[in-house]
Amino acid sequence: MTPILISGGRIVDPSQNIDKIADLLIENGVITGIDARINPPAGAKVIDAQRLIVCPGFIDLHCHLREPGLEYKETIASGTLAAARGGFTTLCAMPNTNPVMDNSSIVDFVNRRAKEEGVVRVLPIGAVTKGSKGAELAEMGEMAKSGVIGFSDDGHPVGDANVMRQALSYASGLGLPIINHCEVKELSGAGVMNEGWVATRLGLRGIPRSSEEAMAARDVSLAEITGGRLHVAHASTSGTVEIVKRAKERGLSVTCEVTPHHLTLPDETVLGYANIGKRFDPLTTASYDTSARVSPPLRGREDVAAMVKALKDGVVDFIATDHAPHSRTDKQCTFDEAANGISNLETTLGLLMTLVHSGGMPLPLLIEKLTVAPAKFLGRNLGTLKAGAPADVTIFDPDAEWKVDAKQFASKGKNTPLDGATLKGKVAATVYSGQVVFGG
């Protein structure tokens, strides 16, 4: 394997509190050194990283690769290529495939496919219940042996409290978390976006914040009586993070994540990304942007600010993309009919860098939430540039401006409200396990 010397970059590694200009050497697929000056070994590939950031490869604990069964939306090959372009070297794939990933044979298929077709690491997440129908526990023990990192019914929250209790109890014996999409469906009803003034103006049915918060509170209570490990997926309201905060203060095994879009985009995005802040402008055909339909919905500005604060305070543990690619027909329809989800992997860095450039978040903290924090959740030697660790490295230009062109995505999902927007911050190269898989 060819050695790689990454020369002269600003190395930011929160796992070691490193933030300095230096060289980084990779040999035989692992990190072998960081120093002010390293002479390249014979035959080494040298990457000039001057004026660029060099950090551990990003880790995404919540994405959808759609394979098997929904390959018209995404495949493991296209999804991992999109990940590499976005600076991600590890993806955790949700089980809402077809058939649902609720048994070890499908987990084994995904593992095998990832080795054959993937360009970055793929770690599967098994379903909590058979078919994600919420009635009967899936083969959790067998899936654990096959290597799943946790269990989730993804967009189908475990509605039956007793089934959730059983799942938390059983998973605790396996040492794995239950990752729940917190939503009381009876409260969401036929809602399609956040309940608020934007929904009222557009005449769309709203989803109350309580639909998320009520289930988060229930799940925390169940985690307390079972001793199970609960992870709240894509938290989106100040009430939810307050529930998580109180659970942590009581010493419960509760964590949560937030998405790039819930950190940066208010519900006004449904009016069109270019119309954010133009609440009194006339409505146009762009005012019902189905690419901004997501679950949980984009919230109001106060909740967006609350999510940033919770991430900075440590209540929210890390950032996860909730990358959800869809076909054109899934989104080219009425807002009521549109599928939930944003294709996120290739715009995550640029979108999150708006927080850094506005002074809302320090760059090292942002990198921590994309690297060592999710690695800690996984309990694996990832998200670090320590000597001996797998050589997963992301190199990016924090000041590069670029225009989002969804047609150029590697992902099959072109569904993004950012299409045509200008972002500042772009991945220059991604190294996975000692091999350049993008740029360089």
C-alpha positions as a Markdown table, in Angstrom:
| # | Residue | x | y | z |
|---|---|---|---|---|
| 1 | Met | 0.0 | 0.0 | 0.0 |
| 2 | Thr | 1.4 | 3.4 | -1.0 |
| 3 | Pro | 2.4 | 5.6 | 1.9 |
| 4 | Ile | 0.7 | 9.0 | 2.0 |
| 5 | Leu | 2.1 | 12.2 | 3.3 |
| 6 | Ile | -0.4 | 15.0 | 3.9 |
| 7 | Ser | 1.9 | 18.1 | 4.0 |
| 8 | Gly | 1.5 | 21.5 | 5.6 |
| 9 | Gly | -2.2 | 21.4 | 6.6 |
| 10 | Arg | -3.9 | 22.8 | 9.7 |
| 11 | Ile | -4.4 | 19.5 | 11.6 |
| 12 | Val | -7.5 | 19.7 | 13.9 |
| 13 | Asp | -8.0 | 16.5 | 16.0 |
| 14 | Pro | -10.2 | 17.1 | 19.0 |
| 15 | Ser | -9.5 | 13.6 | 20.3 |
| 16 | Gln | -5.9 | 14.8 | 21.1 |
| 17 | Asn | -6.6 | 18.5 | 21.4 |
| 18 | Ile | -4.4 | 19.1 | 18.4 |
| 19 | Asp | -4.8 | 22.3 | 16.4 |
| 20 | Lys | -1.6 | 23.2 | 14.6 |
| 21 | Ile | 0.2 | 23.3 | 11.2 |
| 22 | Ala | 2.0 | 20.0 | 10.6 |
| 23 | Asp | 2.5 | 17.0 | 8.4 |
| 24 | Leu | 0.7 | 13.7 | 8.8 |
| 25 | Leu | 2.0 | 10.4 | 7.6 |
| 26 | Ile | 0.0 | 7.3 | 6.7 |
| 27 | Glu | 1.6 | 3.9 | 6.2 |
| 28 | Asn | 0.0 | 0.5 | 5.7 |
| 29 | Gly | -3.5 | 1.9 | 6.3 |
| 30 | Val | -2.9 | 3.5 | 9.6 |
| 31 | Ile | -1.7 | 6.8 | 11.0 |
| 32 | Thr | 2.0 | 6.6 | 11.8 |
| 33 | Gly | 2.9 | 10.2 | 12.8 |
| 34 | Ile | 2.2 | 13.9 | 13.1 |
| 35 | Asp | 5.1 | 16.3 | 13.2 |
| 36 | Ala | 6.1 | 19.8 | 12.1 |
| 37 | Arg | 8.2 | 18.3 | 9.3 |
| 38 | Ile | 8.1 | 14.7 | 8.0 |
| 39 | Asn | 10.3 | 13.6 | 5.1 |
| 40 | Pro | 8.2 | 11.5 | 2.7 |
| 41 | Pro | 9.1 | 7.8 | 2.5 |
| 42 | Ala | 10.3 | 6.4 | -0.8 |
| 43 | Gly | 7.4 | 6.2 | -3.3 |
| 44 | Ala | 5.0 | 8.1 | -1.0 |
| 45 | Lys | 2.1 | 10.1 | -2.4 |
| 46 | Val | 2.3 | 13.7 | -1.2 |
| 47 | Ile | -0.9 | 15.7 | -0.8 |
| 48 | Asp | -0.2 | 19.5 | -0.4 |
| 49 | Ala | -2.7 | 20.6 | 2.3 |
| 50 | Gln | -1.5 | 24.2 | 2.8 |
| 51 | Arg | -4.4 | 26.5 | 3.8 |
| 52 | Leu | -6.6 | 23.4 | 4.2 |
| 53 | Ile | -8.0 | 21.7 | 7.3 |
| 54 | Val | -6.8 | 18.1 | 8.0 |
| 55 | Cys | -9.0 | 16.2 | 10.5 |
| 56 | Pro | -10.3 | 12.7 | 11.3 |
| 57 | Gly | -12.8 | 11.3 | 8.7 |
| 58 | Phe | -16.4 | 12.2 | 9.5 |
| 59 | Ile | -18.7 | 9.5 | 11.0 |
| 60 | Asp | -22.4 | 9.5 | 10.2 |
| 61 | Leu | -24.5 | 7.5 | 12.6 |
| 62 | His | -27.8 | 7.9 | 10.7 |
| 63 | Cys | -28.2 | 7.5 | 7.0 |
| 64 | His | -30.2 | 5.6 | 4.5 |
| 65 | Leu | -28.5 | 3.6 | 1.8 |
| 66 | Arg | -31.7 | 1.9 | 0.5 |
| 67 | Glu | -30.1 | -1.4 | -0.5 |
| 68 | Pro | -31.5 | -4.0 | -0.7 |
| 69 | Gly | -34.7 | -3.4 | -2.5 |
| 70 | Leu | -34.8 | 0.4 | -3.1 |
| 71 | Glu | -31.8 | 0.7 | -5.5 |
| 72 | Tyr | -33.7 | 3.2 | -7.7 |
| 73 | Lys | -33.2 | 5.7 | -4.8 |
| 74 | Glu | -29.7 | 4.7 | -3.7 |
| 75 | Thr | -27.2 | 1.9 | -3.6 |
| 76 | Ile | -24.4 | 1.1 | -1.2 |
| 77 | Ala | -22.0 | 2.0 | -4.1 |
| 78 | Ser | -23.6 | 5.4 | -4.8 |
| 79 | Gly | -24.2 | 6.2 | -1.2 |
| 80 | Thr | -20.7 | 5.5 | -0.1 |
| 81 | Leu | -19.3 | 7.5 | -3.1 |
| 82 | Ala | -21.5 | 10.4 | -2.0 |
| 83 | Ala | -20.2 | 10.0 | 1.5 |
| 84 | Ala | -16.6 | 10.2 | 0.3 |
| 85 | Arg | -17.3 | 13.4 | -1.5 |
| 86 | Gly | -18.8 | 14.8 | 1.7 |
| 87 | Gly | -15.8 | 13.8 | 3.8 |
| 88 | Phe | -17.4 | 10.8 | 5.5 |
| 89 | Thr | -15.4 | 7.6 | 6.1 |
| 90 | Thr | -18.0 | 5.7 | 8.2 |
| 91 | Leu | -21.7 | 5.4 | 7.6 |
| 92 | Cys | -24.3 | 3.7 | 9.8 |
| 93 | Ala | -27.1 | 2.5 | 7.6 |
| 94 | Met | -30.7 | 2.4 | 8.8 |
| 95 | Pro | -32.8 | -0.7 | 8.3 |
| 96 | Asn | -35.7 | 0.7 | 6.2 |
| 97 | Thr | -34.7 | -1.4 | 3.2 |
| 98 | Asn | -37.0 | -3.8 | 1.3 |
| 99 | Pro | -37.2 | -6.2 | 2.9 |
| 100 | Val | -36.6 | -4.5 | 6.2 |
| 101 | Met | -33.2 | -5.4 | 7.7 |
| 102 | Asp | -34.7 | -7.3 | 10.6 |
| 103 | Asn | -32.6 | -10.5 | 10.5 |
| 104 | Ser | -29.0 | -11.6 | 10.2 |
| 105 | Ser | -29.2 | -12.7 | 6.6 |
| 106 | Ile | -30.0 | -9.2 | 5.4 |
| 107 | Val | -27.3 | -7.8 | 7.7 |
| 108 | Asp | -24.8 | -10.2 | 6.2 |
| 109 | Phe | -25.9 | -9.1 | 2.7 |
| 110 | Val | -25.3 | -5.5 | 3.6 |
| 111 | Asn | -21.9 | -6.3 | 5.1 |
| 112 | Arg | -20.9 | -8.3 | 2.1 |
| 113 | Arg | -22.2 | -5.7 | -0.4 |
| 114 | Ala | -20.4 | -2.9 | 1.5 |
| 115 | Lys | -17.1 | -4.8 | 1.2 |
| 116 | Glu | -17.7 | -5.5 | -2.5 |
| 117 | Glu | -19.1 | -2.1 | -3.6 |
| 118 | Gly | -18.5 | 0.5 | -0.9 |
| 119 | Val | -15.7 | 3.0 | -0.9 |
| 120 | Val | -16.0 | 3.8 | 2.9 |
| 121 | Arg | -16.9 | 1.8 | 6.0 |
| 122 | Val | -20.6 | 0.8 | 6.4 |
| 123 | Leu | -22.0 | -0.4 | 9.7 |
| 124 | Pro | -25.6 | -1.6 | 9.6 |
| 125 | Ile | -28.4 | -0.9 | 12.1 |
| 126 | Gly | -30.9 | -3.7 | 12.7 |
| 127 | Ala | -34.6 | -3.2 | 13.0 |
| 128 | Val | -36.2 | -3.3 | 16.5 |
| 129 | Thr | -39.3 | -5.2 | 15.4 |
| 130 | Lys | -40.1 | -7.6 | 12.6 |
| 131 | Gly | -40.8 | -5.6 | 9.4 |
| 132 | Ser | -40.6 | -2.5 | 11.6 |
| 133 | Lys | -44.2 | -3.0 | 12.3 |
| 134 | Gly | -43.9 | -2.4 | 16.0 |
| 135 | Ala | -45.5 | -5.6 | 17.1 |
| 136 | Glu | -42.9 | -8.4 | 17.6 |
| 137 | Leu | -39.2 | -8.0 | 18.4 |
| 138 | Ala | -36.8 | -8.8 | 15.5 |
| 139 | Glu | -33.9 | -11.3 | 15.8 |
| 140 | Met | -31.8 | -8.9 | 17.8 |
| 141 | Gly | -29.4 | -11.4 | 19.2 |
| 142 | Glu | -28.6 | -12.9 | 15.8 |
| 143 | Met | -28.2 | -9.4 | 14.2 |
| 144 | Ala | -25.9 | -8.4 | 17.0 |
| 145 | Lys | -23.6 | -11.4 | 16.2 |
| 146 | Ser | -23.6 | -10.1 | 12.6 |
| 147 | Gly | -22.3 | -6.8 | 13.7 |
| 148 | Val | -25.1 | -4.3 | 13.9 |
| 149 | Ile | -24.3 | -1.2 | 16.0 |
| 150 | Gly | -27.8 | -0.8 | 17.4 |
| 151 | Phe | -31.5 | -1.2 | 16.6 |
| 152 | Ser | -34.0 | 1.2 | 15.2 |
| 153 | Asp | -37.3 | 1.1 | 13.3 |
| 154 | Asp | -36.2 | 4.3 | 11.7 |
| 155 | Gly | -39.1 | 6.5 | 10.6 |
| 156 | His | -41.6 | 4.0 | 12.2 |
| 157 | Pro | -41.4 | 4.9 | 15.9 |
| 158 | Val | -42.0 | 2.0 | 18.3 |
| 159 | Gly | -45.4 | 3.1 | 19.3 |
| 160 | Asp | -46.3 | 0.3 | 21.7 |
| 161 | Ala | -44.7 | 1.2 | 25.1 |
| 162 | Asn | -44.5 | -2.4 | 26.2 |
| 163 | Val | -42.7 | -3.5 | 23.0 |
| 164 | Met | -40.3 | -0.6 | 23.6 |
| 165 | Arg | -39.7 | -1.7 | 27.1 |
| 166 | Gln | -38.9 | -5.2 | 26.0 |
| 167 | Ala | -36.6 | -3.9 | 23.3 |
| 168 | Leu | -34.6 | -1.7 | 25.8 |
| 169 | Ser | -34.4 | -4.6 | 28.2 |
| 170 | Tyr | -33.2 | -7.1 | 25.6 |
| 171 | Ala | -30.8 | -4.7 | 23.9 |
| 172 | Ser | -29.2 | -3.8 | 27.2 |
| 173 | Gly | -28.1 | -7.4 | 27.5 |
| 174 | Leu | -26.4 | -7.1 | 24.1 |
| 175 | Gly | -24.8 | -3.8 | 25.1 |
| 176 | Leu | -26.4 | -2.0 | 22.2 |
| 177 | Pro | -28.7 | 1.0 | 22.0 |
| 178 | Ile | -32.2 | 1.4 | 20.8 |
| 179 | Ile | -32.3 | 4.4 | 18.4 |
| 180 | Asn | -35.9 | 5.7 | 18.3 |
| 181 | His | -37.5 | 8.2 | 16.0 |
| 182 | Cys | -39.6 | 10.0 | 18.6 |
| 183 | Glu | -43.0 | 10.8 | 17.2 |
| 184 | Val | -46.5 | 10.2 | 18.5 |
| 185 | Lys | -48.3 | 9.5 | 15.3 |
| 186 | Glu | -51.7 | 10.3 | 16.8 |
| 187 | Leu | -50.5 | 13.8 | 17.5 |
| 188 | Ser | -48.8 | 14.3 | 14.1 |
| 189 | Gly | -51.9 | 13.1 | 12.4 |
| 190 | Ala | -52.0 | 14.2 | 8.7 |
| 191 | Gly | -49.5 | 17.0 | 9.3 |
| 192 | Val | -46.8 | 17.6 | 6.7 |
| 193 | Met | -44.6 | 20.4 | 8.2 |
| 194 | Asn | -44.0 | 22.3 | 11.4 |
| 195 | Glu | -47.0 | 23.7 | 13.1 |
| 196 | Gly | -46.5 | 27.5 | 12.9 |
| 197 | Trp | -47.1 | 30.6 | 10.9 |
| 198 | Val | -45.5 | 29.2 | 7.7 |
| 199 | Ala | -47.9 | 26.3 | 7.7 |
| 200 | Thr | -50.8 | 28.6 | 8.3 |
| 201 | Arg | -49.7 | 30.9 | 5.5 |
| 202 | Leu | -49.3 | 28.0 | 3.1 |
| 203 | Gly | -52.5 | 26.3 | 4.1 |
| 204 | Leu | -50.6 | 23.1 | 5.1 |
| 205 | Arg | -51.4 | 20.9 | 8.1 |
| 206 | Gly | -48.9 | 21.3 | 10.9 |
| 207 | Ile | -47.1 | 18.9 | 13.2 |
| 208 | Pro | -46.9 | 20.0 | 16.8 |
| 209 | Arg | -43.7 | 19.9 | 18.7 |
| 210 | Ser | -45.4 | 17.8 | 21.4 |
| 211 | Ser | -45.6 | 14.9 | 19.0 |
| 212 | Glu | -41.8 | 14.5 | 19.4 |
| 213 | Glu | -41.5 | 15.6 | 23.0 |
| 214 | Ala | -44.2 | 13.2 | 24.3 |
| 215 | Met | -42.5 | 10.2 | 23.0 |
| 216 | Ala | -39.0 | 11.3 | 24.1 |
| 217 | Ala | -40.3 | 11.7 | 27.6 |
| 218 | Arg | -41.9 | 8.2 | 27.4 |
| 219 | Asp | -38.7 | 6.6 | 26.1 |
| 220 | Val | -36.6 | 8.2 | 28.8 |
| 221 | Ser | -39.0 | 6.8 | 31.5 |
| 222 | Leu | -38.7 | 3.3 | 29.9 |
| 223 | Ala | -34.9 | 3.6 | 29.8 |
| 224 | Glu | -34.9 | 4.4 | 33.5 |
| 225 | Ile | -36.9 | 1.4 | 34.5 |
| 226 | Thr | -35.1 | -1.0 | 32.2 |
| 227 | Gly | -31.5 | 0.3 | 32.5 |
| 228 | Gly | -31.5 | 0.2 | 28.7 |
| 229 | Arg | -29.4 | 2.4 | 26.5 |
| 230 | Leu | -31.6 | 5.0 | 24.6 |
| 231 | His | -30.6 | 7.2 | 21.7 |
| 232 | Val | -32.9 | 9.9 | 20.5 |
| 233 | Ala | -32.6 | 10.3 | 16.8 |
| 234 | His | -32.7 | 13.7 | 15.1 |
| 235 | Ala | -33.9 | 15.8 | 18.0 |
| 236 | Ser | -35.5 | 19.0 | 16.7 |
| 237 | Thr | -37.2 | 20.9 | 19.6 |
| 238 | Ser | -36.1 | 22.7 | 22.7 |
| 239 | Gly | -38.4 | 20.5 | 24.7 |
| 240 | Thr | -36.8 | 17.3 | 23.5 |
| 241 | Val | -33.3 | 18.5 | 24.4 |
| 242 | Glu | -34.5 | 19.6 | 27.8 |
| 243 | Ile | -35.9 | 16.1 | 28.4 |
| 244 | Val | -32.5 | 14.6 | 27.3 |
| 245 | Lys | -30.7 | 17.1 | 29.5 |
| 246 | Arg | -32.7 | 16.1 | 32.6 |
| 247 | Ala | -32.1 | 12.4 | 31.8 |
| 248 | Lys | -28.4 | 12.9 | 31.6 |
| 249 | Glu | -28.4 | 14.8 | 34.9 |
| 250 | Arg | -30.1 | 11.7 | 36.5 |
| 251 | Gly | -27.3 | 9.5 | 35.2 |
| 252 | Leu | -29.4 | 7.6 | 32.7 |
| 253 | Ser | -27.9 | 6.1 | 29.6 |
| 254 | Val | -29.5 | 8.5 | 27.1 |
| 255 | Thr | -27.9 | 10.2 | 24.1 |
| 256 | Cys | -29.2 | 12.2 | 21.2 |
| 257 | Glu | -28.2 | 13.5 | 17.8 |
| 258 | Val | -29.1 | 16.5 | 15.6 |
| 259 | Thr | -29.1 | 16.9 | 11.8 |
| 260 | Pro | -27.3 | 19.6 | 9.8 |
| 261 | His | -30.7 | 20.9 | 8.6 |
| 262 | His | -32.2 | 21.2 | 12.0 |
| 263 | Leu | -29.1 | 23.2 | 13.1 |
| 264 | Thr | -29.3 | 25.6 | 10.2 |
| 265 | Leu | -32.7 | 25.7 | 8.3 |
| 266 | Pro | -35.9 | 27.1 | 9.8 |
| 267 | Asp | -39.3 | 26.1 | 8.6 |
| 268 | Glu | -39.3 | 29.1 | 6.3 |
| 269 | Thr | -37.2 | 27.0 | 4.0 |
| 270 | Val | -40.4 | 25.5 | 2.8 |
| 271 | Leu | -41.1 | 28.9 | 1.2 |
| 272 | Gly | -37.9 | 28.3 | -0.9 |
| 273 | Tyr | -34.3 | 28.6 | 0.4 |
| 274 | Ala | -33.8 | 31.9 | -1.4 |
| 275 | Asn | -36.9 | 33.2 | 0.4 |
| 276 | Ile | -35.8 | 32.6 | 4.0 |
| 277 | Gly | -36.4 | 35.8 | 5.9 |
| 278 | Lys | -38.8 | 37.2 | 3.2 |
| 279 | Arg | -42.0 | 36.3 | 5.1 |
| 280 | Phe | -44.1 | 39.0 | 3.4 |
| 281 | Asp | -43.1 | 38.4 | -0.2 |
| 282 | Pro | -45.8 | 37.1 | -2.5 |
| 283 | Leu | -46.0 | 33.3 | -2.7 |
| 284 | Thr | -44.7 | 31.7 | -5.9 |
| 285 | Thr | -44.5 | 28.2 | -7.3 |
| 286 | Ala | -41.2 | 27.8 | -5.3 |
| 287 | Ser | -43.2 | 28.4 | -2.1 |
| 288 | Tyr | -44.1 | 24.8 | -1.6 |
| 289 | Asp | -40.6 | 23.3 | -1.8 |
| 290 | Thr | -41.1 | 19.5 | -1.3 |
| 291 | Ser | -37.3 | 19.1 | -1.0 |
| 292 | Ala | -37.7 | 20.8 | 2.4 |
| 293 | Arg | -40.2 | 18.3 | 3.6 |
| 294 | Val | -38.5 | 16.1 | 6.3 |
| 295 | Ser | -39.4 | 14.2 | 9.4 |
| 296 | Pro | -39.2 | 15.6 | 12.0 |
| 297 | Pro | -40.1 | 18.8 | 10.2 |
| 298 | Leu | -37.9 | 21.8 | 10.0 |
| 299 | Arg | -38.8 | 23.9 | 13.1 |
| 300 | Gly | -39.1 | 27.6 | 13.9 |
| 301 | Arg | -36.1 | 29.8 | 14.5 |
| 302 | Glu | -36.2 | 29.5 | 18.3 |
| 303 | Asp | -35.9 | 25.7 | 18.0 |
| 304 | Val | -33.0 | 26.0 | 15.5 |
| 305 | Ala | -31.2 | 28.3 | 17.9 |
| 306 | Ala | -32.0 | 25.8 | 20.8 |
| 307 | Met | -30.4 | 22.9 | 18.9 |
| 308 | Val | -27.2 | 24.9 | 18.3 |
| 309 | Lys | -27.0 | 25.8 | 22.0 |
| 310 | Ala | -27.7 | 22.2 | 23.0 |
| 311 | Leu | -24.9 | 20.9 | 20.7 |
| 312 | Lys | -22.5 | 23.4 | 22.1 |
| 313 | Asp | -23.5 | 22.6 | 25.7 |
| 314 | Gly | -23.0 | 18.9 | 25.2 |
| 315 | Val | -26.7 | 18.0 | 25.7 |
| 316 | Val | -26.8 | 16.9 | 22.0 |
| 317 | Asp | -24.0 | 14.4 | 21.6 |
| 318 | Phe | -23.2 | 14.6 | 17.9 |
| 319 | Ile | -24.3 | 15.5 | 14.4 |
| 320 | Ala | -25.9 | 12.8 | 12.1 |
| 321 | Thr | -27.0 | 13.6 | 8.5 |
| 322 | Asp | -30.3 | 11.6 | 8.3 |
| 323 | His | -29.3 | 11.4 | 4.6 |
| 324 | Ala | -32.5 | 10.3 | 2.9 |
| 325 | Pro | -32.2 | 10.0 | -0.9 |
| 326 | His | -35.4 | 9.8 | -3.0 |
| 327 | Ser | -36.3 | 9.5 | -6.6 |
| 328 | Arg | -37.6 | 12.5 | -8.6 |
| 329 | Thr | -41.2 | 11.3 | -8.6 |
| 330 | Asp | -41.1 | 11.0 | -4.8 |
| 331 | Lys | -40.6 | 14.8 | -4.6 |
| 332 | Gln | -42.2 | 16.2 | -7.9 |
| 333 | Cys | -45.7 | 16.1 | -6.5 |
| 334 | Thr | -47.8 | 18.1 | -4.1 |
| 335 | Phe | -46.4 | 18.8 | -0.7 |
| 336 | Asp | -49.0 | 16.5 | 0.9 |
| 337 | Glu | -47.9 | 13.6 | -1.3 |
| 338 | Ala | -44.1 | 14.2 | -1.1 |
| 339 | Ala | -41.8 | 11.8 | 0.7 |
| 340 | Asn | -39.9 | 13.0 | 3.8 |
| 341 | Gly | -36.1 | 13.4 | 3.5 |
| 342 | Ile | -33.1 | 15.4 | 2.2 |
| 343 | Ser | -30.1 | 14.1 | 0.3 |
| 344 | Asn | -27.5 | 15.4 | 2.7 |
| 345 | Leu | -24.1 | 13.7 | 2.5 |
| 346 | Glu | -22.6 | 16.0 | -0.1 |
| 347 | Thr | -23.8 | 19.3 | 1.4 |
| 348 | Thr | -23.4 | 18.6 | 5.2 |
| 349 | Leu | -19.9 | 20.3 | 5.6 |
| 350 | Gly | -20.8 | 23.4 | 3.6 |
| 351 | Leu | -24.1 | 23.8 | 5.4 |
| 352 | Leu | -22.6 | 23.4 | 8.8 |
| 353 | Met | -19.8 | 25.8 | 8.0 |
| 354 | Thr | -22.4 | 28.6 | 7.9 |
| 355 | Leu | -22.4 | 28.2 | 11.7 |
| 356 | Val | -18.6 | 28.6 | 11.9 |
| 357 | His | -18.5 | 31.5 | 9.5 |
| 358 | Ser | -21.3 | 33.4 | 11.3 |
| 359 | Gly | -19.4 | 32.9 | 14.6 |
| 360 | Gly | -22.0 | 30.6 | 16.0 |
| 361 | Met | -19.7 | 27.6 | 16.5 |
| 362 | Pro | -16.0 | 27.1 | 16.9 |
| 363 | Leu | -14.5 | 25.0 | 14.1 |
| 364 | Pro | -12.8 | 22.4 | 16.5 |
| 365 | Leu | -16.1 | 21.8 | 18.2 |
| 366 | Leu | -17.9 | 21.2 | 14.9 |
| 367 | Ile | -15.2 | 18.7 | 13.9 |
| 368 | Glu | -15.5 | 17.0 | 17.3 |
| 369 | Lys | -19.2 | 16.5 | 16.8 |
| 370 | Leu | -18.5 | 14.9 | 13.4 |
| 371 | Thr | -15.6 | 12.7 | 14.5 |
| 372 | Val | -14.7 | 11.7 | 18.0 |
| 373 | Ala | -18.1 | 12.2 | 19.5 |
| 374 | Pro | -19.9 | 9.6 | 17.3 |
| 375 | Ala | -16.8 | 7.4 | 17.6 |
| 376 | Lys | -17.3 | 7.4 | 21.4 |
| 377 | Phe | -20.9 | 6.4 | 20.8 |
| 378 | Leu | -19.8 | 3.5 | 18.7 |
| 379 | Gly | -17.0 | 2.5 | 21.2 |
| 380 | Arg | -14.5 | 2.1 | 18.3 |
| 381 | Asn | -11.0 | 3.3 | 17.6 |
| 382 | Leu | -12.3 | 5.8 | 15.0 |
| 383 | Gly | -12.6 | 9.6 | 14.8 |
| 384 | Thr | -9.0 | 10.2 | 15.7 |
| 385 | Leu | -5.6 | 10.8 | 14.1 |
| 386 | Lys | -3.7 | 9.0 | 16.9 |
| 387 | Ala | -0.8 | 6.9 | 15.8 |
| 388 | Gly | -2.0 | 3.4 | 15.1 |
| 389 | Ala | -5.6 | 4.4 | 14.4 |
| 390 | Pro | -7.2 | 3.5 | 11.0 |
| 391 | Ala | -6.1 | 6.2 | 8.5 |
| 392 | Asp | -9.5 | 7.8 | 7.9 |
| 393 | Val | -8.8 | 11.5 | 7.1 |
| 394 | Thr | -10.8 | 14.4 | 5.7 |
| 395 | Ile | -9.2 | 17.4 | 4.1 |
| 396 | Phe | -11.3 | 20.4 | 3.4 |
| 397 | Asp | -11.0 | 24.1 | 2.4 |
| 398 | Pro | -13.0 | 26.1 | 5.0 |
| 399 | Asp | -13.2 | 29.1 | 2.7 |
| 400 | Ala | -14.0 | 27.6 | -0.7 |
| 401 | Glu | -17.2 | 28.9 | -2.1 |
| 402 | Trp | -19.2 | 26.6 | -4.4 |
| 403 | Lys | -22.7 | 26.5 | -5.9 |
| 404 | Val | -24.8 | 23.4 | -5.1 |
| 405 | Asp | -25.8 | 21.6 | -8.3 |
| 406 | Ala | -27.8 | 18.6 | -7.3 |
| 407 | Lys | -27.5 | 17.1 | -10.7 |
| 408 | Gln | -23.8 | 16.6 | -10.0 |
| 409 | Phe | -24.4 | 14.6 | -6.8 |
| 410 | Ala | -22.9 | 11.1 | -6.6 |
| 411 | Ser | -25.9 | 10.2 | -4.6 |
| 412 | Lys | -28.9 | 9.1 | -6.7 |
| 413 | Gly | -31.0 | 11.4 | -4.5 |
| 414 | Lys | -31.0 | 14.9 | -5.9 |
| 415 | Asn | -33.6 | 16.1 | -3.3 |
| 416 | Thr | -32.1 | 19.1 | -1.6 |
| 417 | Pro | -33.6 | 22.5 | -0.8 |
| 418 | Leu | -30.0 | 23.8 | -1.2 |
| 419 | Asp | -29.9 | 23.3 | -5.0 |
| 420 | Gly | -28.5 | 26.5 | -6.5 |
| 421 | Ala | -27.4 | 27.9 | -3.1 |
| 422 | Thr | -23.8 | 29.0 | -2.6 |
| 423 | Leu | -22.0 | 27.4 | 0.4 |
| 424 | Lys | -18.6 | 28.2 | 1.9 |
| 425 | Gly | -16.6 | 25.1 | 2.9 |
| 426 | Lys | -15.8 | 22.2 | 0.6 |
| 427 | Val | -14.1 | 18.8 | 0.9 |
| 428 | Ala | -10.9 | 18.6 | -1.0 |
| 429 | Ala | -9.9 | 15.0 | -0.4 |
| 430 | Thr | -11.0 | 12.0 | 1.7 |
| 431 | Val | -8.8 | 9.1 | 2.7 |
| 432 | Tyr | -10.3 | 5.9 | 4.0 |
| 433 | Ser | -8.2 | 3.2 | 5.5 |
| 434 | Gly | -5.1 | 4.6 | 4.0 |
| 435 | Gln | -6.5 | 5.0 | 0.4 |
| 436 | Val | -7.6 | 8.2 | -1.3 |
| 437 | Val | -11.2 | 7.6 | -2.2 |
| 438 | Phe | -12.0 | 11.2 | -3.2 |
| 439 | Gly | -9.9 | 14.1 | -4.5 |
| 440 | Gly | -6.3 | 14.3 | -3.6 |
